[in-house]
Amino acid sequence: MRVSIDYAICNSCGLCREVCPESAIRPKLLEPRHLYEVIPEKCTGCGECLD
């Protein structure tokens, strides 16, 4: 499974980053809203971040 962030519903809470066992989610530091991005090389597709 390939995980991606839907920015239309993301409220930038960071919960997905906190629960990711692989630390595959990081903030986009240059974004004013602190949006997050998935690092595909680290993501195993476990789905922990989806809830």
mmCIF entry with sequence, helices, sheets and N, C-alpha, C, O atoms, coordinates in Angstrom:
data_MODEL
# 
_entry.id   MODEL 
# 
_entity.id                         1 
_entity.type                       polymer 
_entity.pdbx_number_of_molecules   1 
# 
_entity_poly.entity_id                      1 
_entity_poly.type                           'polypeptide(L)' 
_entity_poly.nstd_linkage                   no 
_entity_poly.nstd_monomer                   no 
_entity_poly.pdbx_seq_one_letter_code       MRVSIDYAICNSCGLCREVCPESAIRPKLLEPRHLYEVIPEKCTGCGECLD 
_entity_poly.pdbx_seq_one_letter_code_can   MRVSIDYAICNSCGLCREVCPESAIRPKLLEPRHLYEVIPEKCTGCGECLD 
_entity_poly.pdbx_strand_id                 A 
# 
loop_
_entity_poly_seq.entity_id 
_entity_poly_seq.num 
_entity_poly_seq.mon_id 
_entity_poly_seq.hetero 
1 1  MET n 
1 2  ARG n 
1 3  VAL n 
1 4  SER n 
1 5  ILE n 
1 6  ASP n 
1 7  TYR n 
1 8  ALA n 
1 9  ILE n 
1 10 CYS n 
1 11 ASN n 
1 12 SER n 
1 13 CYS n 
1 14 GLY n 
1 15 LEU n 
1 16 CYS n 
1 17 ARG n 
1 18 GLU n 
1 19 VAL n 
1 20 CYS n 
1 21 PRO n 
1 22 GLU n 
1 23 SER n 
1 24 ALA n 
1 25 ILE n 
1 26 ARG n 
1 27 PRO n 
1 28 LYS n 
1 29 LEU n 
1 30 LEU n 
1 31 GLU n 
1 32 PRO n 
1 33 ARG n 
1 34 HIS n 
1 35 LEU n 
1 36 TYR n 
1 37 GLU n 
1 38 VAL n 
1 39 ILE n 
1 40 PRO n 
1 41 GLU n 
1 42 LYS n 
1 43 CYS n 
1 44 THR n 
1 45 GLY n 
1 46 CYS n 
1 47 GLY n 
1 48 GLU n 
1 49 CYS n 
1 50 LEU n 
1 51 ASP n 
# 
_struct_asym.id          A 
_struct_asym.entity_id   1 
# 
_struct_conf.conf_type_id            HELX_P 
_struct_conf.id                      HELX_P1 
_struct_conf.pdbx_PDB_helix_id       AA1 
_struct_conf.beg_label_comp_id       LEU 
_struct_conf.beg_label_asym_id       A 
_struct_conf.beg_label_seq_id        15 
_struct_conf.pdbx_beg_PDB_ins_code   ? 
_struct_conf.end_label_comp_id       VAL 
_struct_conf.end_label_asym_id       A 
_struct_conf.end_label_seq_id        19 
_struct_conf.pdbx_end_PDB_ins_code   ? 
_struct_conf.beg_auth_comp_id        LEU 
_struct_conf.beg_auth_asym_id        A 
_struct_conf.beg_auth_seq_id         15 
_struct_conf.end_auth_comp_id        VAL 
_struct_conf.end_auth_asym_id        A 
_struct_conf.end_auth_seq_id         19 
_struct_conf.pdbx_PDB_helix_class    1 
_struct_conf.details                 ? 
_struct_conf.pdbx_PDB_helix_length   5 
# 
_struct_conf_type.id          HELX_P 
_struct_conf_type.criteria    ? 
_struct_conf_type.reference   ? 
# 
_struct_sheet.id               AA1 
_struct_sheet.type             ? 
_struct_sheet.number_strands   2 
_struct_sheet.details          ? 
# 
_struct_sheet_order.sheet_id     AA1 
_struct_sheet_order.range_id_1   1 
_struct_sheet_order.range_id_2   2 
_struct_sheet_order.offset       ? 
_struct_sheet_order.sense        anti-parallel 
# 
loop_
_struct_sheet_range.sheet_id 
_struct_sheet_range.id 
_struct_sheet_range.beg_label_comp_id 
_struct_sheet_range.beg_label_asym_id 
_struct_sheet_range.beg_label_seq_id 
_struct_sheet_range.pdbx_beg_PDB_ins_code 
_struct_sheet_range.end_label_comp_id 
_struct_sheet_range.end_label_asym_id 
_struct_sheet_range.end_label_seq_id 
_struct_sheet_range.pdbx_end_PDB_ins_code 
_struct_sheet_range.beg_auth_comp_id 
_struct_sheet_range.beg_auth_asym_id 
_struct_sheet_range.beg_auth_seq_id 
_struct_sheet_range.end_auth_comp_id 
_struct_sheet_range.end_auth_asym_id 
_struct_sheet_range.end_auth_seq_id 
AA1 1 ILE A 25 ? PRO A 27 ? ILE A 25 PRO A 27 
AA1 2 TYR A 36 ? VAL A 38 ? TYR A 36 VAL A 38 
# 
loop_
_atom_site.group_PDB 
_atom_site.id 
_atom_site.type_symbol 
_atom_site.label_atom_id 
_atom_site.label_alt_id 
_atom_site.label_comp_id 
_atom_site.label_asym_id 
_atom_site.label_entity_id 
_atom_site.label_seq_id 
_atom_site.pdbx_PDB_ins_code 
_atom_site.Cartn_x 
_atom_site.Cartn_y 
_atom_site.Cartn_z 
_atom_site.occupancy 
_atom_site.B_iso_or_equiv 
_atom_site.pdbx_formal_charge 
_atom_site.auth_seq_id 
_atom_site.auth_comp_id 
_atom_site.auth_asym_id 
_atom_site.auth_atom_id 
_atom_site.pdbx_PDB_model_num 
ATOM 1   N N  . MET A 1 1  ? 0.850  -1.175 0.000  1.00 0.00 ? 1  MET A N  1 
ATOM 2   C CA . MET A 1 1  ? 0.000  0.000  0.000  1.00 0.00 ? 1  MET A CA 1 
ATOM 3   C C  . MET A 1 1  ? 0.896  1.238  0.000  1.00 0.00 ? 1  MET A C  1 
ATOM 4   O O  . MET A 1 1  ? 1.894  1.299  0.718  1.00 0.00 ? 1  MET A O  1 
ATOM 5   N N  . ARG A 1 2  ? 0.527  2.209  -0.807 1.00 0.00 ? 2  ARG A N  1 
ATOM 6   C CA . ARG A 1 2  ? 1.245  3.473  -0.839 1.00 0.00 ? 2  ARG A CA 1 
ATOM 7   C C  . ARG A 1 2  ? 0.433  4.516  -0.065 1.00 0.00 ? 2  ARG A C  1 
ATOM 8   O O  . ARG A 1 2  ? -0.734 4.757  -0.374 1.00 0.00 ? 2  ARG A O  1 
ATOM 9   N N  . VAL A 1 3  ? 1.055  5.127  0.937  1.00 0.00 ? 3  VAL A N  1 
ATOM 10  C CA . VAL A 1 3  ? 0.377  6.096  1.782  1.00 0.00 ? 3  VAL A CA 1 
ATOM 11  C C  . VAL A 1 3  ? 0.692  7.502  1.294  1.00 0.00 ? 3  VAL A C  1 
ATOM 12  O O  . VAL A 1 3  ? 1.837  7.814  0.965  1.00 0.00 ? 3  VAL A O  1 
ATOM 13  N N  . SER A 1 4  ? -0.329 8.347  1.250  1.00 0.00 ? 4  SER A N  1 
ATOM 14  C CA . SER A 1 4  ? -0.128 9.755  0.916  1.00 0.00 ? 4  SER A CA 1 
ATOM 15  C C  . SER A 1 4  ? -1.056 10.586 1.795  1.00 0.00 ? 4  SER A C  1 
ATOM 16  O O  . SER A 1 4  ? -2.036 10.075 2.337  1.00 0.00 ? 4  SER A O  1 
ATOM 17  N N  . ILE A 1 5  ? -0.743 11.855 1.929  1.00 0.00 ? 5  ILE A N  1 
ATOM 18  C CA . ILE A 1 5  ? -1.520 12.745 2.784  1.00 0.00 ? 5  ILE A CA 1 
ATOM 19  C C  . ILE A 1 5  ? -2.480 13.552 1.922  1.00 0.00 ? 5  ILE A C  1 
ATOM 20  O O  . ILE A 1 5  ? -2.070 14.176 0.943  1.00 0.00 ? 5  ILE A O  1 
ATOM 21  N N  . ASP A 1 6  ? -3.748 13.539 2.285  1.00 0.00 ? 6  ASP A N  1 
ATOM 22  C CA . ASP A 1 6  ? -4.764 14.332 1.596  1.00 0.00 ? 6  ASP A CA 1 
ATOM 23  C C  . ASP A 1 6  ? -4.797 15.710 2.257  1.00 0.00 ? 6  ASP A C  1 
ATOM 24  O O  . ASP A 1 6  ? -5.385 15.877 3.325  1.00 0.00 ? 6  ASP A O  1 
ATOM 25  N N  . TYR A 1 7  ? -4.174 16.680 1.627  1.00 0.00 ? 7  TYR A N  1 
ATOM 26  C CA . TYR A 1 7  ? -4.051 18.015 2.214  1.00 0.00 ? 7  TYR A CA 1 
ATOM 27  C C  . TYR A 1 7  ? -5.381 18.750 2.328  1.00 0.00 ? 7  TYR A C  1 
ATOM 28  O O  . TYR A 1 7  ? -5.469 19.752 3.038  1.00 0.00 ? 7  TYR A O  1 
ATOM 29  N N  . ALA A 1 8  ? -6.414 18.272 1.645  1.00 0.00 ? 8  ALA A N  1 
ATOM 30  C CA . ALA A 1 8  ? -7.735 18.895 1.743  1.00 0.00 ? 8  ALA A CA 1 
ATOM 31  C C  . ALA A 1 8  ? -8.370 18.631 3.111  1.00 0.00 ? 8  ALA A C  1 
ATOM 32  O O  . ALA A 1 8  ? -9.181 19.427 3.585  1.00 0.00 ? 8  ALA A O  1 
ATOM 33  N N  . ILE A 1 9  ? -8.001 17.516 3.743  1.00 0.00 ? 9  ILE A N  1 
ATOM 34  C CA . ILE A 1 9  ? -8.574 17.198 5.050  1.00 0.00 ? 9  ILE A CA 1 
ATOM 35  C C  . ILE A 1 9  ? -7.541 17.214 6.179  1.00 0.00 ? 9  ILE A C  1 
ATOM 36  O O  . ILE A 1 9  ? -7.912 17.100 7.347  1.00 0.00 ? 9  ILE A O  1 
ATOM 37  N N  . CYS A 1 10 ? -6.287 17.351 5.861  1.00 0.00 ? 10 CYS A N  1 
ATOM 38  C CA . CYS A 1 10 ? -5.223 17.383 6.880  1.00 0.00 ? 10 CYS A CA 1 
ATOM 39  C C  . CYS A 1 10 ? -5.309 18.693 7.666  1.00 0.00 ? 10 CYS A C  1 
ATOM 40  O O  . CYS A 1 10 ? -5.361 19.776 7.083  1.00 0.00 ? 10 CYS A O  1 
ATOM 41  N N  . ASN A 1 11 ? -5.323 18.580 9.005  1.00 0.00 ? 11 ASN A N  1 
ATOM 42  C CA . ASN A 1 11 ? -5.362 19.790 9.832  1.00 0.00 ? 11 ASN A CA 1 
ATOM 43  C C  . ASN A 1 11 ? -4.008 20.064 10.495 1.00 0.00 ? 11 ASN A C  1 
ATOM 44  O O  . ASN A 1 11 ? -3.912 20.891 11.402 1.00 0.00 ? 11 ASN A O  1 
ATOM 45  N N  . SER A 1 12 ? -2.971 19.370 10.039 1.00 0.00 ? 12 SER A N  1 
ATOM 46  C CA . SER A 1 12 ? -1.591 19.563 10.499 1.00 0.00 ? 12 SER A CA 1 
ATOM 47  C C  . SER A 1 12 ? -1.412 19.281 11.986 1.00 0.00 ? 12 SER A C  1 
ATOM 48  O O  . SER A 1 12 ? -0.595 19.930 12.640 1.00 0.00 ? 12 SER A O  1 
ATOM 49  N N  . CYS A 1 13 ? -2.161 18.327 12.528 1.00 0.00 ? 13 CYS A N  1 
ATOM 50  C CA . CYS A 1 13 ? -2.068 18.017 13.962 1.00 0.00 ? 13 CYS A CA 1 
ATOM 51  C C  . CYS A 1 13 ? -0.806 17.237 14.308 1.00 0.00 ? 13 CYS A C  1 
ATOM 52  O O  . CYS A 1 13 ? -0.329 17.303 15.440 1.00 0.00 ? 13 CYS A O  1 
ATOM 53  N N  . GLY A 1 14 ? -0.261 16.498 13.342 1.00 0.00 ? 14 GLY A N  1 
ATOM 54  C CA . GLY A 1 14 ? 0.969  15.745 13.571 1.00 0.00 ? 14 GLY A CA 1 
ATOM 55  C C  . GLY A 1 14 ? 0.762  14.368 14.175 1.00 0.00 ? 14 GLY A C  1 
ATOM 56  O O  . GLY A 1 14 ? 1.738  13.672 14.457 1.00 0.00 ? 14 GLY A O  1 
ATOM 57  N N  . LEU A 1 15 ? -0.481 13.957 14.380 1.00 0.00 ? 15 LEU A N  1 
ATOM 58  C CA . LEU A 1 15 ? -0.746 12.656 14.975 1.00 0.00 ? 15 LEU A CA 1 
ATOM 59  C C  . LEU A 1 15 ? -0.224 11.519 14.102 1.00 0.00 ? 15 LEU A C  1 
ATOM 60  O O  . LEU A 1 15 ? 0.286  10.525 14.620 1.00 0.00 ? 15 LEU A O  1 
ATOM 61  N N  . CYS A 1 16 ? -0.343 11.652 12.815 1.00 0.00 ? 16 CYS A N  1 
ATOM 62  C CA . CYS A 1 16 ? 0.154  10.611 11.908 1.00 0.00 ? 16 CYS A CA 1 
ATOM 63  C C  . CYS A 1 16 ? 1.656  10.412 12.100 1.00 0.00 ? 16 CYS A C  1 
ATOM 64  O O  . CYS A 1 16 ? 2.151  9.286  12.068 1.00 0.00 ? 16 CYS A O  1 
ATOM 65  N N  . ARG A 1 17 ? 2.356  11.490 12.295 1.00 0.00 ? 17 ARG A N  1 
ATOM 66  C CA . ARG A 1 17 ? 3.805  11.427 12.516 1.00 0.00 ? 17 ARG A CA 1 
ATOM 67  C C  . ARG A 1 17 ? 4.130  10.737 13.840 1.00 0.00 ? 17 ARG A C  1 
ATOM 68  O O  . ARG A 1 17 ? 5.093  9.975  13.927 1.00 0.00 ? 17 ARG A O  1 
ATOM 69  N N  . GLU A 1 18 ? 3.337  11.002 14.855 1.00 0.00 ? 18 GLU A N  1 
ATOM 70  C CA . GLU A 1 18 ? 3.575  10.418 16.173 1.00 0.00 ? 18 GLU A CA 1 
ATOM 71  C C  . GLU A 1 18 ? 3.381  8.901  16.187 1.00 0.00 ? 18 GLU A C  1 
ATOM 72  O O  . GLU A 1 18 ? 4.115  8.197  16.879 1.00 0.00 ? 18 GLU A O  1 
ATOM 73  N N  . VAL A 1 19 ? 2.402  8.386  15.432 1.00 0.00 ? 19 VAL A N  1 
ATOM 74  C CA . VAL A 1 19 ? 2.106  6.955  15.467 1.00 0.00 ? 19 VAL A CA 1 
ATOM 75  C C  . VAL A 1 19 ? 2.886  6.137  14.449 1.00 0.00 ? 19 VAL A C  1 
ATOM 76  O O  . VAL A 1 19 ? 2.836  4.908  14.490 1.00 0.00 ? 19 VAL A O  1 
ATOM 77  N N  . CYS A 1 20 ? 3.592  6.769  13.554 1.00 0.00 ? 20 CYS A N  1 
ATOM 78  C CA . CYS A 1 20 ? 4.329  6.040  12.514 1.00 0.00 ? 20 CYS A CA 1 
ATOM 79  C C  . CYS A 1 20 ? 5.514  5.288  13.130 1.00 0.00 ? 20 CYS A C  1 
ATOM 80  O O  . CYS A 1 20 ? 6.427  5.914  13.669 1.00 0.00 ? 20 CYS A O  1 
ATOM 81  N N  . PRO A 1 21 ? 5.507  3.944  13.054 1.00 0.00 ? 21 PRO A N  1 
ATOM 82  C CA . PRO A 1 21 ? 6.592  3.164  13.651 1.00 0.00 ? 21 PRO A CA 1 
ATOM 83  C C  . PRO A 1 21 ? 7.915  3.282  12.898 1.00 0.00 ? 21 PRO A C  1 
ATOM 84  O O  . PRO A 1 21 ? 8.969  2.959  13.446 1.00 0.00 ? 21 PRO A O  1 
ATOM 85  N N  . GLU A 1 22 ? 7.869  3.735  11.664 1.00 0.00 ? 22 GLU A N  1 
ATOM 86  C CA . GLU A 1 22 ? 9.079  3.842  10.850 1.00 0.00 ? 22 GLU A CA 1 
ATOM 87  C C  . GLU A 1 22 ? 9.612  5.271  10.755 1.00 0.00 ? 22 GLU A C  1 
ATOM 88  O O  . GLU A 1 22 ? 10.620 5.508  10.089 1.00 0.00 ? 22 GLU A O  1 
ATOM 89  N N  . SER A 1 23 ? 8.951  6.219  11.409 1.00 0.00 ? 23 SER A N  1 
ATOM 90  C CA . SER A 1 23 ? 9.316  7.648  11.308 1.00 0.00 ? 23 SER A CA 1 
ATOM 91  C C  . SER A 1 23 ? 9.380  8.088  9.847  1.00 0.00 ? 23 SER A C  1 
ATOM 92  O O  . SER A 1 23 ? 10.318 8.763  9.422  1.00 0.00 ? 23 SER A O  1 
ATOM 93  N N  . ALA A 1 24 ? 8.361  7.689  9.094  1.00 0.00 ? 24 ALA A N  1 
ATOM 94  C CA . ALA A 1 24 ? 8.316  7.968  7.663  1.00 0.00 ? 24 ALA A CA 1 
ATOM 95  C C  . ALA A 1 24 ? 7.554  9.238  7.322  1.00 0.00 ? 24 ALA A C  1 
ATOM 96  O O  . ALA A 1 24 ? 7.385  9.559  6.145  1.00 0.00 ? 24 ALA A O  1 
ATOM 97  N N  . ILE A 1 25 ? 7.094  9.958  8.325  1.00 0.00 ? 25 ILE A N  1 
ATOM 98  C CA . ILE A 1 25 ? 6.351  11.189 8.086  1.00 0.00 ? 25 ILE A CA 1 
ATOM 99  C C  . ILE A 1 25 ? 7.118  12.333 8.723  1.00 0.00 ? 25 ILE A C  1 
ATOM 100 O O  . ILE A 1 25 ? 7.500  12.269 9.892  1.00 0.00 ? 25 ILE A O  1 
ATOM 101 N N  . ARG A 1 26 ? 7.337  13.372 7.947  1.00 0.00 ? 26 ARG A N  1 
ATOM 102 C CA . ARG A 1 26 ? 8.084  14.523 8.456  1.00 0.00 ? 26 ARG A CA 1 
ATOM 103 C C  . ARG A 1 26 ? 7.389  15.809 8.035  1.00 0.00 ? 26 ARG A C  1 
ATOM 104 O O  . ARG A 1 26 ? 6.630  15.827 7.066  1.00 0.00 ? 26 ARG A O  1 
ATOM 105 N N  . PRO A 1 27 ? 7.655  16.887 8.771  1.00 0.00 ? 27 PRO A N  1 
ATOM 106 C CA . PRO A 1 27 ? 7.058  18.169 8.373  1.00 0.00 ? 27 PRO A CA 1 
ATOM 107 C C  . PRO A 1 27 ? 7.791  18.746 7.166  1.00 0.00 ? 27 PRO A C  1 
ATOM 108 O O  . PRO A 1 27 ? 9.001  18.577 7.011  1.00 0.00 ? 27 PRO A O  1 
ATOM 109 N N  . LYS A 1 28 ? 7.031  19.428 6.319  1.00 0.00 ? 28 LYS A N  1 
ATOM 110 C CA . LYS A 1 28 ? 7.632  20.196 5.233  1.00 0.00 ? 28 LYS A CA 1 
ATOM 111 C C  . LYS A 1 28 ? 8.021  21.530 5.844  1.00 0.00 ? 28 LYS A C  1 
ATOM 112 O O  . LYS A 1 28 ? 7.164  22.387 6.057  1.00 0.00 ? 28 LYS A O  1 
ATOM 113 N N  . LEU A 1 29 ? 9.266  21.712 6.121  1.00 0.00 ? 29 LEU A N  1 
ATOM 114 C CA . LEU A 1 29 ? 9.717  22.855 6.901  1.00 0.00 ? 29 LEU A CA 1 
ATOM 115 C C  . LEU A 1 29 ? 9.500  24.200 6.218  1.00 0.00 ? 29 LEU A C  1 
ATOM 116 O O  . LEU A 1 29 ? 9.448  25.227 6.895  1.00 0.00 ? 29 LEU A O  1 
ATOM 117 N N  . LEU A 1 30 ? 9.377  24.216 4.931  1.00 0.00 ? 30 LEU A N  1 
ATOM 118 C CA . LEU A 1 30 ? 9.221  25.474 4.217  1.00 0.00 ? 30 LEU A CA 1 
ATOM 119 C C  . LEU A 1 30 ? 7.769  25.891 4.044  1.00 0.00 ? 30 LEU A C  1 
ATOM 120 O O  . LEU A 1 30 ? 7.482  26.959 3.503  1.00 0.00 ? 30 LEU A O  1 
ATOM 121 N N  . GLU A 1 31 ? 6.869  25.058 4.498  1.00 0.00 ? 31 GLU A N  1 
ATOM 122 C CA . GLU A 1 31 ? 5.446  25.363 4.355  1.00 0.00 ? 31 GLU A CA 1 
ATOM 123 C C  . GLU A 1 31 ? 4.965  26.224 5.517  1.00 0.00 ? 31 GLU A C  1 
ATOM 124 O O  . GLU A 1 31 ? 5.337  25.959 6.660  1.00 0.00 ? 31 GLU A O  1 
ATOM 125 N N  . PRO A 1 32 ? 4.160  27.231 5.266  1.00 0.00 ? 32 PRO A N  1 
ATOM 126 C CA . PRO A 1 32 ? 3.666  28.094 6.350  1.00 0.00 ? 32 PRO A CA 1 
ATOM 127 C C  . PRO A 1 32 ? 2.711  27.377 7.308  1.00 0.00 ? 32 PRO A C  1 
ATOM 128 O O  . PRO A 1 32 ? 2.626  27.755 8.477  1.00 0.00 ? 32 PRO A O  1 
ATOM 129 N N  . ARG A 1 33 ? 1.991  26.352 6.842  1.00 0.00 ? 33 ARG A N  1 
ATOM 130 C CA . ARG A 1 33 ? 1.032  25.620 7.688  1.00 0.00 ? 33 ARG A CA 1 
ATOM 131 C C  . ARG A 1 33 ? 1.656  24.396 8.341  1.00 0.00 ? 33 ARG A C  1 
ATOM 132 O O  . ARG A 1 33 ? 0.947  23.642 9.009  1.00 0.00 ? 33 ARG A O  1 
ATOM 133 N N  . HIS A 1 34 ? 2.934  24.173 8.175  1.00 0.00 ? 34 HIS A N  1 
ATOM 134 C CA . HIS A 1 34 ? 3.606  22.980 8.695  1.00 0.00 ? 34 HIS A CA 1 
ATOM 135 C C  . HIS A 1 34 ? 2.935  21.699 8.202  1.00 0.00 ? 34 HIS A C  1 
ATOM 136 O O  . HIS A 1 34 ? 2.627  20.806 8.991  1.00 0.00 ? 34 HIS A O  1 
ATOM 137 N N  . LEU A 1 35 ? 2.718  21.621 6.924  1.00 0.00 ? 35 LEU A N  1 
ATOM 138 C CA . LEU A 1 35 ? 2.159  20.406 6.345  1.00 0.00 ? 35 LEU A CA 1 
ATOM 139 C C  . LEU A 1 35 ? 3.167  19.273 6.469  1.00 0.00 ? 35 LEU A C  1 
ATOM 140 O O  . LEU A 1 35 ? 4.364  19.509 6.632  1.00 0.00 ? 35 LEU A O  1 
ATOM 141 N N  . TYR A 1 36 ? 2.683  18.064 6.394  1.00 0.00 ? 36 TYR A N  1 
ATOM 142 C CA . TYR A 1 36 ? 3.539  16.895 6.527  1.00 0.00 ? 36 TYR A CA 1 
ATOM 143 C C  . TYR A 1 36 ? 3.659  16.184 5.193  1.00 0.00 ? 36 TYR A C  1 
ATOM 144 O O  . TYR A 1 36 ? 2.829  16.362 4.302  1.00 0.00 ? 36 TYR A O  1 
ATOM 145 N N  . GLU A 1 37 ? 4.703  15.376 5.064  1.00 0.00 ? 37 GLU A N  1 
ATOM 146 C CA . GLU A 1 37 ? 4.905  14.580 3.861  1.00 0.00 ? 37 GLU A CA 1 
ATOM 147 C C  . GLU A 1 37 ? 5.367  13.189 4.260  1.00 0.00 ? 37 GLU A C  1 
ATOM 148 O O  . GLU A 1 37 ? 5.958  13.003 5.324  1.00 0.00 ? 37 GLU A O  1 
ATOM 149 N N  . VAL A 1 38 ? 5.098  12.219 3.406  1.00 0.00 ? 38 VAL A N  1 
ATOM 150 C CA . VAL A 1 38 ? 5.502  10.834 3.627  1.00 0.00 ? 38 VAL A CA 1 
ATOM 151 C C  . VAL A 1 38 ? 6.807  10.605 2.877  1.00 0.00 ? 38 VAL A C  1 
ATOM 152 O O  . VAL A 1 38 ? 6.933  10.970 1.708  1.00 0.00 ? 38 VAL A O  1 
ATOM 153 N N  . ILE A 1 39 ? 7.767  10.003 3.548  1.00 0.00 ? 39 ILE A N  1 
ATOM 154 C CA . ILE A 1 39 ? 9.036  9.630  2.919  1.00 0.00 ? 39 ILE A CA 1 
ATOM 155 C C  . ILE A 1 39 ? 8.848  8.213  2.369  1.00 0.00 ? 39 ILE A C  1 
ATOM 156 O O  . ILE A 1 39 ? 8.851  7.249  3.134  1.00 0.00 ? 39 ILE A O  1 
ATOM 157 N N  . PRO A 1 40 ? 8.686  8.083  1.067  1.00 0.00 ? 40 PRO A N  1 
ATOM 158 C CA . PRO A 1 40 ? 8.346  6.775  0.481  1.00 0.00 ? 40 PRO A CA 1 
ATOM 159 C C  . PRO A 1 40 ? 9.366  5.680  0.783  1.00 0.00 ? 40 PRO A C  1 
ATOM 160 O O  . PRO A 1 40 ? 8.994  4.515  0.921  1.00 0.00 ? 40 PRO A O  1 
ATOM 161 N N  . GLU A 1 41 ? 10.632 6.033  0.886  1.00 0.00 ? 41 GLU A N  1 
ATOM 162 C CA . GLU A 1 41 ? 11.672 5.031  1.128  1.00 0.00 ? 41 GLU A CA 1 
ATOM 163 C C  . GLU A 1 41 ? 11.544 4.405  2.520  1.00 0.00 ? 41 GLU A C  1 
ATOM 164 O O  . GLU A 1 41 ? 11.958 3.263  2.721  1.00 0.00 ? 41 GLU A O  1 
ATOM 165 N N  . LYS A 1 42 ? 10.987 5.126  3.464  1.00 0.00 ? 42 LYS A N  1 
ATOM 166 C CA . LYS A 1 42 ? 10.846 4.626  4.830  1.00 0.00 ? 42 LYS A CA 1 
ATOM 167 C C  . LYS A 1 42 ? 9.491  3.996  5.095  1.00 0.00 ? 42 LYS A C  1 
ATOM 168 O O  . LYS A 1 42 ? 9.369  3.150  5.981  1.00 0.00 ? 42 LYS A O  1 
ATOM 169 N N  . CYS A 1 43 ? 8.482  4.387  4.351  1.00 0.00 ? 43 CYS A N  1 
ATOM 170 C CA . CYS A 1 43 ? 7.112  3.918  4.587  1.00 0.00 ? 43 CYS A CA 1 
ATOM 171 C C  . CYS A 1 43 ? 6.973  2.450  4.189  1.00 0.00 ? 43 CYS A C  1 
ATOM 172 O O  . CYS A 1 43 ? 7.322  2.055  3.076  1.00 0.00 ? 43 CYS A O  1 
ATOM 173 N N  . THR A 1 44 ? 6.452  1.646  5.130  1.00 0.00 ? 44 THR A N  1 
ATOM 174 C CA . THR A 1 44 ? 6.223  0.221  4.866  1.00 0.00 ? 44 THR A CA 1 
ATOM 175 C C  . THR A 1 44 ? 4.767  -0.076 4.489  1.00 0.00 ? 44 THR A C  1 
ATOM 176 O O  . THR A 1 44 ? 4.428  -1.212 4.159  1.00 0.00 ? 44 THR A O  1 
ATOM 177 N N  . GLY A 1 45 ? 3.907  0.952  4.539  1.00 0.00 ? 45 GLY A N  1 
ATOM 178 C CA . GLY A 1 45 ? 2.499  0.770  4.192  1.00 0.00 ? 45 GLY A CA 1 
ATOM 179 C C  . GLY A 1 45 ? 1.700  0.074  5.270  1.00 0.00 ? 45 GLY A C  1 
ATOM 180 O O  . GLY A 1 45 ? 0.692  -0.564 4.966  1.00 0.00 ? 45 GLY A O  1 
ATOM 181 N N  . CYS A 1 46 ? 2.121  0.175  6.536  1.00 0.00 ? 46 CYS A N  1 
ATOM 182 C CA . CYS A 1 46 ? 1.442  -0.518 7.631  1.00 0.00 ? 46 CYS A CA 1 
ATOM 183 C C  . CYS A 1 46 ? 0.037  0.029  7.901  1.00 0.00 ? 46 CYS A C  1 
ATOM 184 O O  . CYS A 1 46 ? -0.830 -0.703 8.377  1.00 0.00 ? 46 CYS A O  1 
ATOM 185 N N  . GLY A 1 47 ? -0.192 1.314  7.599  1.00 0.00 ? 47 GLY A N  1 
ATOM 186 C CA . GLY A 1 47 ? -1.511 1.904  7.780  1.00 0.00 ? 47 GLY A CA 1 
ATOM 187 C C  . GLY A 1 47 ? -1.782 2.471  9.158  1.00 0.00 ? 47 GLY A C  1 
ATOM 188 O O  . GLY A 1 47 ? -2.898 2.918  9.421  1.00 0.00 ? 47 GLY A O  1 
ATOM 189 N N  . GLU A 1 48 ? -0.801 2.470  10.048 1.00 0.00 ? 48 GLU A N  1 
ATOM 190 C CA . GLU A 1 48 ? -0.986 3.012  11.400 1.00 0.00 ? 48 GLU A CA 1 
ATOM 191 C C  . GLU A 1 48 ? -1.405 4.478  11.367 1.00 0.00 ? 48 GLU A C  1 
ATOM 192 O O  . GLU A 1 48 ? -2.124 4.931  12.258 1.00 0.00 ? 48 GLU A O  1 
ATOM 193 N N  . CYS A 1 49 ? -0.980 5.210  10.380 1.00 0.00 ? 49 CYS A N  1 
ATOM 194 C CA . CYS A 1 49 ? -1.244 6.650  10.292 1.00 0.00 ? 49 CYS A CA 1 
ATOM 195 C C  . CYS A 1 49 ? -2.620 6.986  9.726  1.00 0.00 ? 49 CYS A C  1 
ATOM 196 O O  . CYS A 1 49 ? -3.027 8.147  9.767  1.00 0.00 ? 49 CYS A O  1 
ATOM 197 N N  . LEU A 1 50 ? -3.331 6.022  9.209  1.00 0.00 ? 50 LEU A N  1 
ATOM 198 C CA . LEU A 1 50 ? -4.571 6.292  8.491  1.00 0.00 ? 50 LEU A CA 1 
ATOM 199 C C  . LEU A 1 50 ? -5.738 6.707  9.373  1.00 0.00 ? 50 LEU A C  1 
ATOM 200 O O  . LEU A 1 50 ? -6.609 7.452  8.922  1.00 0.00 ? 50 LEU A O  1 
ATOM 201 N N  . ASP A 1 51 ? -5.779 6.257  10.586 1.00 0.00 ? 51 ASP A N  1 
ATOM 202 C CA . ASP A 1 51 ? -6.881 6.641  11.466 1.00 0.00 ? 51 ASP A CA 1 
ATOM 203 C C  . ASP A 1 51 ? -6.754 8.073  11.895 1.00 0.00 ? 51 ASP A C  1 
ATOM 204 O O  . ASP A 1 51 ? -7.596 8.572  12.641 1.00 0.00 ? 51 ASP A O  1 
# 
